[in-house]
Structure formats: C-alpha cells, structure tokens
Amino acid sequence: MRVLWITTNVFEPFYSLAKGKPSRSASWTTPLFYSLHKENNIQLGSLVPILKGEFQKVNVDGIVYYSIPKKQKDLENRLNNKLIAYYQKAIDDFKPDIIHIHGVEKNFGLLRNFVDANIPIVCSIQGLVNPCFNSLKVSVATLNLCKHRSLKNWLGRGGVKNALKNWRKFSIIEKEILEINQYFIGRTLWDKSQLLSFNQSAEYFQGEELLRDPFYSMTWSIKDCTRHRVFISSAAYPLKGFHVLLKAVAILKKEFPNIQIVAPLSAMNLNSPILKNILIAEDYSNYLNKEIKRLELADNMILFSKLTADEMAKEYSKAHAFVLPSFMENSSNALGEAMLVGTPSIVSPVGGVMSIVKDEESALLFPSGDYRMLAYQIKRVFDNDELANKLSENAKYIALKRHDIAKTTEQYINIYEDVIELHTKKNKAENVF
C-alpha cells in the first residue's frame, strides 16, 4: 500500500537536504510516520511545501521525500495554479493508493478538487479554525489589548487583531475543505460533532496519536517533583489562557510564596527595553509583561525557550501540577504528554478535552476563564498528596492505552484499508450509473 502524507513540516531525515527554509516536523506526526514505516506492507512518501524551496525528490532509507516551493502566505489562501501543478507533479510521480492530509486548517485540503478522483484522500483533523475563531475572541474580550499594541501591530503585522482577520478569512476555506472531502480521521467527540455540522455525509474514523519516546519512559512521582511548581506548555497566544493562570497564581502566592510558573515564553523578556515593546513586540506579550509586573510575579516565573522532547518530559516530571487553561482545544498533545508522564493535571473542559479526561479521576476541571476556581483546584493538588497520586496513576493508565504504539499503528493501517475499500466501492457504484 502506497501512502503519501502531506504535512506543513519536514521530517528530520530530509531536513538537512531540503532547500529553502524548511520547518521541522510537528511532534505528533513523526512517531506515527516512522512506526508505519516499519510495517512491511506500507510504502511511505512525504510531501511538504517549503518557503523559498524548490521541487525535490529524495529517497532516504526507503522513504520518498518531496518538497515543493511556497510563498509566505500560500497555505492561508486558496490554492494557486503553480501550487496545484507542483502537488500534481509529486502525486503523479509517487502514484499513491491513498493520500493522507494532516490538518484541515491549511489549504492543501482543497486538493480533492484537483487530484484524480480515483485516489482516495483522508484528512486528519488537528485544529479547527471555525470554532477556534470565536474562542479567540472570547479569550481576549476583557484584556483591552488595543492599548498594548506595538507599532508593528498598528501597521497590520502580527497581533491578535491580525490573527482574527486571518482566521476569519481562512474559516471560509476550511468550510469548503470539510465539505468537499469525504473521509476524515479524528480523536474526540468534539471534532466529530464539528465535522458533521459541516458535512453530514462524511465518513469519520477514530485515529489516536503517538507521542515522542521520552514521554513513554518518564514517570512523575510526588517524592521527586518540585513542590508548588506549575507547568504550562503553551502560552504564545491568548487562546491558551496563560493570563488566566497568572491571576490564579497571584491568589495562590499569598499561601505559597515560593510558587513557580514554568512557561515557554522565550520571546517575552521581562526586562526588555521599552522601545522594543513599543516598536515590535506582540500585543499579547506586552499585556503579559505588564500583568506579571502588576501581580508581582516576576520572581515566580521560570521562562524557557524551545525544549527538546527529553527536556520537556523532565519539566513535566518536575512539576507539582500541569495546567491547561485553554479557551478551546481539540485533543491537546500537551495534555497527552502530561498524562503519559503522570503529572497531575488541572484543565478547562473545552472542545475535545472531555473525551480525554474524567473530572476527579484523571484530572481536575475548572470552568474556562475562571481563575478563582483554577486557583482552588491547584491548591487541592498542592495540599493533598493522595489526590495527586490518584490523578497521576489514573492519567498514566489511560494515556498508555490511548497512545499505545502497536495498536495505534494498526489502527491507521486499518483506516487506510477501509478508506481505499469504501472509495473503490463508491466509484464503482457511481460508474454504473
């Protein structure tokens, strides 16, 4: 079975060979890709549009890697004729039995309109722009980011206002992607409900994700963690709710003055020059900077740059609690990583999160945006080792089953076979008439 993956990022064996400005593969696709590669009946190909790249075909260890050139905003707009021609060239060369498109929030989901109708295409649902667009508006409703915009933001570059503009535009393209394709892979009741609201005739397949190796081997322990250390793995934009965590920690600091927030905010320097903030910083970063100072949390912050998988797994194991305060998520990989390590987790029950955890069993829940309730739930973990251990053990048990390597690999092989069979029958039936 010849399977061609289309993704936005380059897998590591091809990275040093790729021309242009490639971005490295996302953590949730790599383990599955190479697990499938080990199967005898699978021939894999990878197709990636690369900024300032060129058409390439490279065979590394039996995998065919293709790259095609793209411009800066090619993936956020409708497919142009040049891109279509490059995609078709690679597809014609590889001759796939099935094409697997990763994500409906990029425009290559529109390829169904341009690819040979006999080739089935299955789309993995990762994020969904349409519902996240509304949640992004909610997440900033009380922040008054207007007064935190830099000159760059006022000129229409970066910032939340520009993000909303782009998401609104792409939501129309995403709607078409969901409507014209027939086969989809999802992981939660939420993404299934969103898909079927756009396309009631879509075929939906359950497909879990694999995580990187270090998270399978790392195990959290109440004896070895750093007490009162809170870890959050994403804080780049307001949809992730970092500002909610800040207010919660400000409450907790009264009782736990040594409380620590570990966060990926390398782009935000608490001591950055005022002129830099005025000219080129992002509005949300400026807001967080001022909020941290207002709440007197600067001494409680541990900011890190991009971490390796090993370093990230260690951060989960060192934390007393992991927090996911998002205003919208589908199937959060960060939550999956925390559960696999066993870090006690406090999460907002939004989107697909409710398909992953159970309140008081594998995580503690709090209403999205409610920082007072978040503070209370974190305190419960801090105060109660028995509760922390229960959450840890239950979460790890669930995650090991959910992200089982052999079962997930078999699951995707079965999905590919089922889609090919369904598509063949559908085409035969249509040709009869």
C-alpha positions, -999 to 999 in steps of 0.1 A, spaced: 0 0 0 15 33 -11 6 61 13 15 98 6 15 121 36 10 159 30 21 180 60 34 215 67 67 204 82 97 184 71 107 151 88 142 151 102 160 128 77 150 152 49 156 184 69 193 189 61 187 181 24 157 204 19 163 236 1 147 269 11 135 275 47 120 242 60 103 239 94 108 207 114 81 182 117 55 185 144 59 162 174 26 145 169 32 133 133 68 120 135 63 89 158 33 77 138 50 82 104 81 61 114 61 35 132 41 30 99 74 29 80 84 -3 100 54 -21 85 62 -44 56 31 -37 36 35 2 37 55 23 13 55 59 26 60 92 9 61 127 24 51 159 6 58 193 21 55 228 8 87 248 18 91 285 20 115 296 -8 121 259 -16 120 241 -49 107 208 -63 128 180 -48 125 142 -47 149 124 -23 148 88 -12 162 82 24 161 47 39 132 37 17 110 67 22 104 91 -7 105 128 4 91 155 -18 93 193 -14 75 219 -34 81 257 -32 57 280 -15 55 317 -7 49 332 28 10 331 27 4 304 2 -11 280 27 -35 306 42 -51 315 8 -68 294 -19 -46 271 -39 -30 289 -69 -22 272 -102 15 269 -96 10 251 -62 -16 228 -78 8 219 -106 36 211 -81 13 190 -59 1 171 -90 36 165 -102 46 149 -69 14 129 -67 17 116 -103 53 106 -95 46 87 -63 13 71 -75 -3 67 -41 -30 43 -32 -42 68 -7 -33 104 3 -32 114 40 -36 151 46 -27 163 80 -48 192 91 -78 210 76 -65 244 87 -42 246 57 -53 249 21 -39 216 8 -72 201 20 -86 217 -12 -66 192 -33 -97 170 -36 -108 193 -63 -77 188 -84 -65 152 -77 -75 122 -97 -109 112 -83 -98 75 -82 -73 83 -55 -89 85 -20 -79 113 3 -83 111 41 -79 143 62 -67 142 98 -85 168 119 -60 187 141 -72 221 150 -104 237 136 -104 274 127 -141 280 127 -148 272 164 -114 285 175 -120 318 158 -149 325 182 -130 312 212 -101 335 204 -125 365 205 -137 353 239 -102 348 253 -93 385 247 -127 400 255 -116 415 288 -79 422 280 -81 455 262 -52 446 240 -56 477 219 -35 497 244 -8 471 243 -2 471 206 32 478 192 38 500 161 42 467 142 7 456 153 -8 490 144 7 486 109 -12 454 105 16 429 112 12 403 140 -11 408 170 -44 394 179 -64 417 156 -45 405 126 -49 369 137 -86 373 139 -86 388 104 -67 359 90 -87 333 109 -119 348 96 -107 347 61 -94 311 63 -126 299 80 -143 301 46 -116 279 31 -118 254 59 -155 251 55 -150 242 19 -123 216 28 -147 200 53 -175 199 27 -156 186 -4 -137 158 13 -154 125 23 -130 108 47 -117 122 80 -97 110 110 -104 125 144 -99 117 180 -127 133 200 -165 136 202 -160 173 197 -141 172 164 -166 146 151 -195 169 160 -178 199 143 -171 179 112 -207 166 109 -222 200 113 -204 210 80 -207 176 62 -233 152 74 -223 125 48 -186 125 59 -170 92 69 -154 96 103 -126 73 116 -112 72 151 -74 76 150 -53 83 181 -19 100 181 15 88 191 38 109 213 76 112 214 96 84 231 108 103 262 72 107 274 66 69 275 97 63 297 93 93 321 72 88 353 61 115 377 65 110 414 52 131 443 86 124 461 107 137 432 87 167 419 93 203 430 66 213 454 44 242 442 58 242 407 32 247 380 40 238 344 22 252 313 35 241 279 20 267 256 14 304 262 21 320 228 -14 334 222 -45 342 244 -65 312 233 -42 291 255 -53 311 286 -19 319 302 -33 351 315 -59 331 334 -32 311 351 -14 343 361 -44 355 381 -48 321 397 -12 321 408 -15 356 422 -41 342 446 -21 312 455 11 332 462 -5 345 494 -4 310 508 25 296 487 50 325 483 75 301 467 51 290 439 68 288 405 53 291 370 73 273 343 63 286 309 75 287 273 78 325 270 113 329 255 101 356 231 89 377 261 118 393 280 105 407 313 134 432 312 132 440 275 138 477 265 106 498 265 114 509 230 114 473 217 79 468 233 66 499 217 80 491 182 80 454 175 66 433 204 33 415 201 3 429 219 -3 398 240 33 397 251 32 433 261 0 426 281 16 396 298 47 416 306 27 443 324 4 417 340 33 398 356 47 431 370 12 442 382 6 409 400 42 409 414 50 375 399 83 383 382 103 364 409 79 334 405 85 330 367 108 304 351 108 311 313 123 287 288 130 286 251 121 257 229 128 224 247 138 191 233 115 161 239 138 149 268 138 184 284 101 187 281 94 153 297 117 163 326 97 195 330 65 175 333 81 152 359 95 181 380 62 200 381 38 196 410 9 202 386 3 207 349 -23 233 339 -42 235 306 -63 268 309 -72 269 272 -104 285 259 -105 259 231 -87 226 224 -94 195 203 -71 167 215 -43 185 233 -9 169 228 4 187 258 -23 171 280 -15 137 264 22 142 273 13 153 309 -10 122 313 16 99 299 42 111 323 16 112 351 17 148 361 -14 158 380 -34 180 356 -59 208 360 -77 216 328 -106 236 314 -133 212 299 -134 227 264 -137 211 230 -122 176 228 -107 177 263 -138 159 277 -130 129 255 -97 126 272 -101 131 310 -127 125 336 -132 150 364 -118 140 398 -104 108 383 -77 116 357 -77 154 361 -94 183 379 -116 206 359 -124 243 362 -147 265 340 -128 281 312 -115 316 322 -124 311 359 -91 319 376 -105 316 411 -117 281 405 -84 273 388 -65 285 419 -87 263 442 -81 232 421 -43 238 420 -44 242 458 -61 209 462 -33 192 444 -7 211 465 -25 202 497 -34 166 491 -7 140 480 -33 112 480 -54 131 454 -22 140 434 -12 103 433 -47 92 422 -48 117 394 -13 107 383 -19 69 383 -53 71 365 -40 95 339 -9 74 331 -30 43 328 -54 60 304 -26 76 283 -6 44 279 -37 27 264 -47 57 243 -12 62 229 -2 26 225 23 24 197 13 -10 182 -24 -5 185 -23 30 170 -2 19 141 -26 -10 134 -55 15 137 -41 37 109 -34 7 86 -70 -4 91 -82 32 84 -62 33 51 -75 -1 40 -111 8 49 -110 42 31 -95 26 0 -122 -1 0 -150 24 6 -137 47 -21 -134 19 -46 -169 7 -40 -182 43 -42 -165 49 -75 -178 16 -90 -213 24 -79 -211 59 -95 -197 45 -127 -226 20 -130 -250 50 -134 
